[in-house]
Amino acid sequence: MTTRALRLLTSAILLAAGLTLSGCAGMSKLGLGGGGGAAARPDAIAEARAEAALAPAEPYWHFRIAELYVASDSLVRAESALHAALARDPVYVPALALLSKLQFDAGRHVEAIGLLEAARARNDAFPDGFPQALIAGLALHYDALGRSGEADALLEQVPRPDGQVGPAVVYLKLRAAADAADLASQAVWNDARSAVNQNNWGIIRLKAGDPNNARKAFLKAIELDPKLAGPYYNLALLEKYWMLDDQAAADWFTKYRDRSSDDPDGMAEALARSGPRLAGPARTTGAKP
């Protein structure tokens, strides 16, 4: 399995930052996978726009509009709404997190680093320190550019209460660190209900030559969050390269393509060469900003 395949985790981690740090009630019910393709109800958008008009200085409602557009893959409109939220509050954490996630998906890492570093430089805006989830997101952007030293240095700033570790730490440690298995195991122990943690653990077991327990972890991740694309792709890799079952790999890859059009390890081409039939065309996730 390549490092590029591990990056299937990042969308979940980055969007999780926006969901966990939001300060308003009635937050989005989007899954961590984001952009699931469900149409945003026009009446919901109209209601959010009406609320925004009643509170013109409040960034939340523009953020809410962005969430609704993300839910229907209207990403250009979502980004516009996020910029409207940040025009009202340049350090509004949920908007920073979601915009960073969209930029990551579009490969705009330099732009995202500029956005997050500018916010981090405003020390007066974060008396308790730059939010940990944004630090993790910033580290992932640095890592995507190959700047692993800066990514690791950032994650060293994230405290670990009671020794707990977050999924971004595990993801970056998966690259080469000898303690990756211990970190992933600890993360699952701390939060076994996290689909991202289960997916991380499955990758660790697969890299350790343990496909049976890897499969269990990937299936558990799907049970916890069916919208998260990574476990489906990892199951396709497992079936093709560990179990040598091309048809099972094709079946999992077909399910993966219902959730994402990314193909970091060229599974579509590999399966096409080996012969199993893939059901339907690859799904597109809508226009990127």
Sine and cosine of phi, psi and omega as CSV:
sin_phi,cos_phi,sin_psi,cos_psi,sin_omega,cos_omega
0.00,0.00,0.69,-0.72,-0.06,-1.00
-1.00,-0.01,0.28,-0.96,0.08,-1.00
-0.87,0.49,-0.56,0.83,-0.01,-1.00
-0.88,0.48,-0.59,0.81,0.02,-1.00
-0.90,0.45,-0.58,0.82,0.01,-1.00
-0.89,0.46,-0.44,0.90,-0.07,-1.00
-0.95,0.32,-0.08,1.00,0.16,-0.99
-0.87,0.50,-0.34,0.94,0.00,-1.00
-0.96,0.28,-0.38,0.92,-0.28,-0.96
-0.94,0.34,-0.58,0.82,0.00,-1.00
-0.87,0.50,-0.67,0.74,0.02,-1.00
-0.89,0.46,-0.68,0.74,-0.04,-1.00
-0.91,0.41,-0.71,0.70,-0.07,-1.00
-0.93,0.37,-0.66,0.75,0.01,-1.00
-0.94,0.35,-0.53,0.85,0.05,-1.00
-0.85,0.52,-0.55,0.83,0.02,-1.00
-0.87,0.50,-0.69,0.73,-0.01,-1.00
-0.92,0.39,-0.61,0.79,-0.06,-1.00
-0.96,0.28,-0.62,0.78,-0.09,-1.00
-0.99,0.16,-0.35,0.93,-0.06,-1.00
-0.98,-0.17,-0.02,1.00,-0.03,-1.00
-0.92,0.40,0.65,-0.76,-0.07,-1.00
-0.98,-0.20,0.04,1.00,-0.05,-1.00
-0.97,-0.26,0.48,-0.88,0.05,-1.00
-0.95,0.30,0.30,-0.95,0.07,-1.00
0.92,0.39,0.66,0.75,-0.06,-1.00
-0.96,0.29,0.16,-0.99,-0.06,-1.00
-0.83,0.55,0.56,-0.83,0.11,-0.99
-0.99,-0.16,0.30,0.95,0.05,-1.00
-0.88,0.47,0.61,-0.79,0.14,-0.99
-0.95,0.32,0.22,-0.98,-0.02,-1.00
-0.90,0.44,-0.38,0.93,0.01,-1.00
-0.93,0.36,-0.43,0.90,0.03,-1.00
0.91,0.42,0.28,-0.96,0.15,-0.99
0.74,0.68,0.70,0.71,-0.11,-0.99
-0.96,0.30,-0.12,0.99,0.07,-1.00
0.99,-0.13,-0.16,0.99,0.04,-1.00
-0.92,0.38,0.71,-0.70,-0.08,-1.00
-0.93,0.38,0.69,-0.72,0.10,-0.99
-0.96,0.27,0.77,-0.64,-0.03,-1.00
-0.93,0.37,0.78,-0.63,0.02,-1.00
-0.84,0.54,-0.58,0.82,-0.01,-1.00
-0.93,0.38,-0.55,0.84,0.03,-1.00
-0.92,0.39,-0.66,0.75,0.03,-1.00
-0.91,0.41,-0.67,0.75,0.01,-1.00
-0.89,0.46,-0.64,0.77,0.02,-1.00
-0.90,0.43,-0.68,0.73,0.00,-1.00
-0.91,0.42,-0.63,0.78,0.03,-1.00
-0.91,0.42,-0.61,0.79,0.02,-1.00
-0.91,0.42,-0.67,0.74,0.04,-1.00
-0.90,0.44,-0.63,0.78,0.02,-1.00
-0.89,0.45,-0.60,0.80,0.01,-1.00
-0.93,0.38,-0.53,0.85,0.01,-1.00
-0.97,0.24,-0.40,0.92,-0.01,-1.00
-0.75,-0.66,0.96,0.27,-0.15,-0.99
-0.89,0.45,-0.36,0.93,-0.01,-1.00
-1.00,-0.06,-0.06,1.00,-0.10,-1.00
-1.00,0.03,0.85,-0.53,-0.03,-1.00
-0.97,0.22,-0.36,0.93,-0.14,-0.99
-0.85,0.53,-0.69,0.73,-0.12,-0.99
-0.92,0.38,-0.54,0.84,0.08,-1.00
-0.94,0.34,-0.59,0.81,0.11,-0.99
-0.88,0.47,-0.68,0.74,0.00,-1.00
-0.89,0.47,-0.66,0.75,0.06,-1.00
-0.86,0.50,-0.67,0.74,0.02,-1.00
-0.88,0.48,-0.68,0.73,0.04,-1.00
-0.84,0.54,-0.69,0.72,-0.02,-1.00
-0.90,0.43,-0.62,0.78,0.04,-1.00
-0.93,0.36,-0.61,0.79,0.05,-1.00
-0.87,0.49,-0.62,0.78,-0.02,-1.00
-0.88,0.47,-0.42,0.91,0.02,-1.00
-0.94,-0.34,0.28,0.96,0.04,-1.00
0.89,0.46,0.41,0.91,0.11,-0.99
-1.00,-0.01,0.96,0.28,-0.24,-0.97
-0.97,0.26,-0.51,0.86,0.05,-1.00
-0.90,0.43,-0.70,0.71,0.04,-1.00
-0.92,0.40,-0.61,0.79,0.03,-1.00
-0.88,0.48,-0.70,0.72,-0.01,-1.00
-0.91,0.42,-0.62,0.79,0.04,-1.00
-0.87,0.49,-0.68,0.73,0.02,-1.00
-0.91,0.41,-0.59,0.80,0.03,-1.00
-0.92,0.40,-0.63,0.78,0.06,-1.00
-0.91,0.42,-0.56,0.83,0.06,-1.00
-0.91,0.42,-0.63,0.77,0.04,-1.00
-0.90,0.44,-0.70,0.72,-0.04,-1.00
-0.96,0.30,-0.38,0.93,0.11,-0.99
-0.92,0.40,-0.47,0.88,0.02,-1.00
-1.00,0.07,-0.52,0.86,0.05,-1.00
-0.49,-0.87,0.98,-0.18,-0.09,-1.00
-0.90,0.43,-0.23,0.97,0.00,-1.00
-0.88,-0.48,0.49,0.87,0.05,-1.00
-0.96,0.28,0.95,-0.32,-0.23,-0.97
-0.88,0.47,-0.72,0.69,0.00,-1.00
-0.85,0.52,-0.63,0.77,0.02,-1.00
-0.93,0.37,-0.63,0.77,0.06,-1.00
-0.88,0.48,-0.68,0.73,-0.04,-1.00
-0.91,0.41,-0.71,0.70,-0.05,-1.00
-0.94,0.34,-0.64,0.77,0.05,-1.00
-0.90,0.44,-0.64,0.77,0.05,-1.00
-0.88,0.48,-0.62,0.78,0.02,-1.00
-0.91,0.42,-0.71,0.71,0.02,-1.00
-0.89,0.45,-0.64,0.77,0.02,-1.00
-0.92,0.40,-0.60,0.80,0.05,-1.00
-0.89,0.46,-0.74,0.67,-0.01,-1.00
-0.86,0.51,-0.52,0.85,-0.02,-1.00
-1.00,0.02,-0.01,1.00,-0.01,-1.00
0.97,0.26,0.33,0.94,-0.05,-1.00
-0.99,-0.10,0.89,0.46,-0.14,-0.99
-0.95,0.32,-0.63,0.77,0.00,-1.00
-0.88,0.47,-0.68,0.74,0.02,-1.00
-0.89,0.45,-0.68,0.73,-0.01,-1.00
-0.91,0.41,-0.64,0.77,0.04,-1.00
-0.88,0.48,-0.67,0.74,0.05,-1.00
-0.87,0.49,-0.68,0.73,0.02,-1.00
-0.87,0.50,-0.77,0.64,-0.09,-1.00
-0.96,0.27,-0.58,0.81,0.02,-1.00
-0.93,0.38,-0.59,0.81,0.05,-1.00
-0.89,0.46,-0.65,0.76,0.04,-1.00
-0.92,0.38,-0.66,0.76,-0.03,-1.00
-0.91,0.42,-0.49,0.87,-0.01,-1.00
-0.94,0.33,-0.29,0.96,-0.01,-1.00
-1.00,0.05,0.97,0.25,-0.08,-1.00
-0.85,0.52,-0.52,0.85,-0.02,-1.00
-0.92,0.39,-0.38,0.93,-0.04,-1.00
-0.99,0.17,-0.29,0.96,-0.07,-1.00
-0.75,-0.66,0.97,0.25,-0.05,-1.00
-0.87,0.50,-0.42,0.91,0.01,-1.00
-0.99,-0.13,0.20,0.98,-0.01,-1.00
0.99,-0.15,0.40,-0.92,0.02,-1.00
-0.87,0.49,0.74,-0.67,-0.07,-1.00
-0.80,0.60,0.68,-0.74,-0.10,-1.00
-0.88,0.48,-0.61,0.79,-0.02,-1.00
-0.91,0.41,-0.57,0.82,0.04,-1.00
-0.95,0.30,-0.56,0.83,0.11,-0.99
-0.86,0.50,-0.71,0.71,0.01,-1.00
-0.88,0.47,-0.69,0.73,0.03,-1.00
-0.88,0.47,-0.68,0.73,0.03,-1.00
-0.88,0.48,-0.66,0.75,0.03,-1.00
-0.88,0.47,-0.63,0.78,0.01,-1.00
-0.91,0.41,-0.60,0.80,0.05,-1.00
-0.91,0.40,-0.69,0.73,0.06,-1.00
-0.87,0.49,-0.68,0.73,0.00,-1.00
-0.89,0.46,-0.62,0.78,0.00,-1.00
-0.89,0.46,-0.44,0.90,0.04,-1.00
-1.00,0.00,0.08,1.00,-0.01,-1.00
0.99,0.13,0.19,0.98,-0.03,-1.00
-0.99,-0.11,0.91,0.41,-0.14,-0.99
-0.92,0.38,-0.51,0.86,0.02,-1.00
-0.88,0.47,-0.69,0.72,0.02,-1.00
-0.93,0.38,-0.61,0.80,0.03,-1.00
-0.89,0.46,-0.73,0.68,-0.01,-1.00
-0.90,0.44,-0.64,0.77,0.00,-1.00
-0.89,0.46,-0.63,0.78,0.03,-1.00
-0.89,0.45,-0.72,0.70,-0.06,-1.00
-0.93,0.36,-0.36,0.93,0.10,-0.99
-0.91,0.41,-0.34,0.94,0.00,-1.00
-0.99,0.16,-0.20,0.98,-0.05,-1.00
-1.00,0.08,0.91,-0.42,0.01,-1.00
-0.92,0.40,0.45,-0.89,0.00,-1.00
-0.85,-0.53,1.00,0.09,-0.01,-1.00
-0.87,0.50,0.75,-0.66,-0.01,-1.00
0.84,0.54,0.43,0.90,0.04,-1.00
0.98,0.19,0.11,0.99,-0.07,-1.00
-0.95,0.32,0.50,-0.87,0.04,-1.00
-0.79,-0.61,0.52,-0.85,0.02,-1.00
-0.99,-0.10,0.20,-0.98,-0.05,-1.00
-0.89,0.45,-0.51,0.86,0.02,-1.00
-0.91,0.41,-0.62,0.78,0.04,-1.00
-0.89,0.46,-0.72,0.69,0.00,-1.00
-0.87,0.48,-0.71,0.71,-0.02,-1.00
-0.83,0.56,-0.75,0.66,-0.05,-1.00
-0.94,0.34,-0.57,0.82,0.03,-1.00
-0.93,0.36,-0.39,0.92,0.00,-1.00
-0.89,0.46,-0.33,0.94,-0.06,-1.00
-0.87,0.49,-0.72,0.70,-0.07,-1.00
-0.35,-0.94,-0.27,0.96,-0.17,-0.98
-0.89,0.45,0.63,-0.78,-0.05,-1.00
-0.94,0.35,-0.38,0.93,-0.06,-1.00
-1.00,-0.09,0.30,0.95,-0.05,-1.00
-0.88,0.48,-0.67,0.74,-0.03,-1.00
-0.89,0.45,-0.66,0.75,0.02,-1.00
-0.90,0.44,-0.65,0.76,0.01,-1.00
-0.90,0.43,-0.72,0.70,-0.03,-1.00
-0.90,0.44,-0.67,0.74,0.03,-1.00
-0.88,0.47,-0.66,0.75,0.00,-1.00
-0.91,0.42,-0.64,0.76,0.00,-1.00
-0.90,0.44,-0.66,0.75,0.04,-1.00
-0.91,0.41,-0.64,0.77,0.03,-1.00
-0.88,0.48,-0.67,0.75,-0.03,-1.00
-0.94,0.34,-0.57,0.82,-0.05,-1.00
-0.51,-0.86,0.99,0.15,-0.02,-1.00
-0.95,0.31,-0.21,0.98,0.01,-1.00
-1.00,0.00,0.11,0.99,0.04,-1.00
-1.00,0.00,0.87,-0.50,0.04,-1.00
-0.89,0.45,-0.60,0.80,0.01,-1.00
-0.90,0.44,-0.69,0.72,0.02,-1.00
-0.88,0.47,-0.67,0.75,0.02,-1.00
-0.90,0.44,-0.64,0.77,0.02,-1.00
-0.91,0.42,-0.67,0.74,0.08,-1.00
-0.83,0.55,-0.73,0.68,-0.05,-1.00
-0.90,0.44,-0.62,0.79,0.05,-1.00
-0.88,0.48,-0.65,0.76,0.03,-1.00
-0.89,0.46,-0.69,0.73,0.03,-1.00
-0.86,0.51,-0.72,0.70,-0.01,-1.00
-0.91,0.42,-0.59,0.81,0.01,-1.00
-0.92,0.40,-0.68,0.73,0.03,-1.00
-0.91,0.41,-0.43,0.90,0.02,-1.00
-1.00,0.06,0.06,1.00,0.01,-1.00
0.98,0.22,0.52,0.85,-0.04,-1.00
-0.84,-0.54,0.94,0.33,-0.11,-0.99
-0.91,0.42,-0.47,0.88,-0.03,-1.00
-0.92,0.39,-0.74,0.68,0.04,-1.00
-0.96,0.29,-0.48,0.87,0.10,-0.99
-0.88,0.47,-0.70,0.71,0.02,-1.00
-0.86,0.51,-0.68,0.74,0.01,-1.00
-0.86,0.51,-0.67,0.75,-0.01,-1.00
-0.92,0.38,-0.68,0.73,0.01,-1.00
-0.90,0.44,-0.66,0.75,0.02,-1.00
-0.91,0.42,-0.60,0.80,0.04,-1.00
-0.91,0.41,-0.64,0.77,0.04,-1.00
-0.87,0.49,-0.67,0.75,0.02,-1.00
-0.91,0.41,-0.64,0.77,0.05,-1.00
-0.87,0.49,-0.65,0.76,-0.04,-1.00
-0.96,0.27,-0.59,0.80,-0.02,-1.00
-0.52,-0.85,1.00,0.02,-0.04,-1.00
-0.88,0.47,-0.29,0.96,-0.02,-1.00
-0.99,0.13,-0.30,0.96,-0.05,-1.00
-0.95,0.32,0.87,-0.49,-0.16,-0.99
-0.97,0.26,-0.58,0.82,-0.16,-0.99
-0.78,0.62,-0.73,0.68,-0.05,-1.00
-0.87,0.50,-0.57,0.82,0.02,-1.00
-0.90,0.43,-0.69,0.72,0.01,-1.00
-0.90,0.43,-0.68,0.73,-0.01,-1.00
-0.91,0.42,-0.57,0.82,0.08,-1.00
-0.92,0.39,-0.59,0.81,0.07,-1.00
-0.89,0.45,-0.69,0.72,0.05,-1.00
-0.88,0.48,-0.70,0.71,-0.01,-1.00
-0.85,0.52,-0.75,0.66,-0.06,-1.00
-0.91,0.41,-0.62,0.78,-0.06,-1.00
-0.97,0.25,-0.75,0.66,-0.20,-0.98
-0.99,-0.14,-0.33,0.94,0.04,-1.00
-0.97,-0.26,-0.69,0.72,-0.05,-1.00
-0.99,-0.10,-0.18,0.98,0.03,-1.00
0.85,0.53,0.60,0.80,0.01,-1.00
-0.91,-0.41,1.00,-0.03,-0.09,-1.00
-0.91,0.42,-0.58,0.82,-0.03,-1.00
-0.93,0.36,-0.66,0.75,0.06,-1.00
-0.89,0.45,-0.63,0.78,0.05,-1.00
-0.88,0.48,-0.69,0.73,0.01,-1.00
-0.90,0.45,-0.62,0.78,0.00,-1.00
-0.90,0.44,-0.70,0.72,0.02,-1.00
-0.93,0.37,-0.61,0.79,-0.01,-1.00
-0.92,0.40,-0.58,0.82,0.07,-1.00
-0.88,0.48,-0.68,0.73,0.05,-1.00
-0.91,0.41,-0.62,0.78,0.05,-1.00
-0.87,0.49,-0.68,0.73,-0.05,-1.00
-0.93,0.38,-0.28,0.96,0.13,-0.99
-0.95,0.31,-0.22,0.98,-0.09,-1.00
-0.88,-0.48,-0.32,0.95,-0.03,-1.00
-0.36,-0.93,0.48,-0.88,0.07,-1.00
-0.97,-0.24,-0.05,1.00,0.01,-1.00
-0.94,0.33,0.54,-0.84,0.00,-1.00
-0.56,-0.83,0.96,0.28,-0.17,-0.99
-0.90,0.43,-0.45,0.89,-0.03,-1.00
-0.94,-0.33,0.27,0.96,0.08,-1.00
0.89,0.46,0.64,0.77,-0.03,-1.00
-0.91,0.41,-0.61,0.79,-0.02,-1.00
-0.86,0.51,-0.71,0.70,0.00,-1.00
-0.92,0.38,-0.67,0.74,-0.01,-1.00
-0.89,0.45,-0.65,0.76,0.00,-1.00
-0.95,0.30,-0.56,0.83,0.04,-1.00
-0.89,0.45,-0.60,0.80,0.01,-1.00
-0.93,0.36,-0.54,0.84,-0.09,-1.00
-1.00,0.02,-0.19,0.98,0.21,-0.98
0.95,-0.33,-0.39,0.92,-0.05,-1.00
-0.92,0.40,0.54,-0.84,-0.06,-1.00
-0.99,0.12,0.75,-0.66,0.08,-1.00
-0.99,-0.13,0.73,-0.69,-0.05,-1.00
-0.99,0.14,0.88,-0.47,0.16,-0.99
0.98,0.20,0.24,-0.97,0.03,-1.00
-0.97,0.25,0.35,-0.94,0.06,-1.00
-0.89,0.46,0.66,-0.75,0.02,-1.00
-0.97,0.24,0.66,-0.75,0.13,-0.99
-0.98,-0.18,0.49,-0.87,-0.08,-1.00
-0.98,-0.20,0.23,0.97,0.03,-1.00
1.00,-0.08,0.18,-0.98,-0.07,-1.00
-0.91,0.42,0.67,-0.74,0.08,-1.00
-1.00,-0.03,0.56,-0.83,0.00,-1.00
-0.93,0.36,0.00,0.00,0.00,0.00
